[in-house]
């Protein structure tokens, strides 16, 4: 009898077109709302190619975060050297999994479709990441399910970080220099 309660989970289809997306570039606006401090907004450009990524913030404190499949380098304005984190130490971060290892959606998250119009999914990591102990993600996709329109990261303190995306471009050739930490000045 209990199997009937599981049937909806068996038929949940997360759009393969989003999971298979390999290379894209998108503009983003990030808003952080927390009960502990004033609202913060920022914007920039996100570039992804396979497991390589580049977050380039262009407002407020200018910073660049580059992932090269081995390490993550964070360059902050006014700092002479980047902060470096080994990929192994942060690879279970749910937000990074969603962006650069979208296959993890099928295995590492409990997924629930919240709405068909707009297309919204709730993703809860099956395992807690050391750097994000409790996190829930809400992912809004475009009507065809091919690319993200918005991602909300909600943590245990009720802090909500929202990324709204625009100017989405997929299947383009991105210069390798974008993902080279040696090229950041």
Secondary structure, DSSP 8 states (H G I E B T S, - for coil): -THHHHHHHHH----HHHHT--EEEEEEEEEEEETTEEEEEEEEEEEEETTEEEEEE-SSS-EEEEEESSEEEEEETT-SS-EEEEHHHHTT-HHHHHHH-TTHHHHHEEEEEEEETTEEEEEEESS-BTTBSSEEEEEEE-TTSSSEEEEEEEETT--EEEEEEEEEEES----GGGG-GGG--
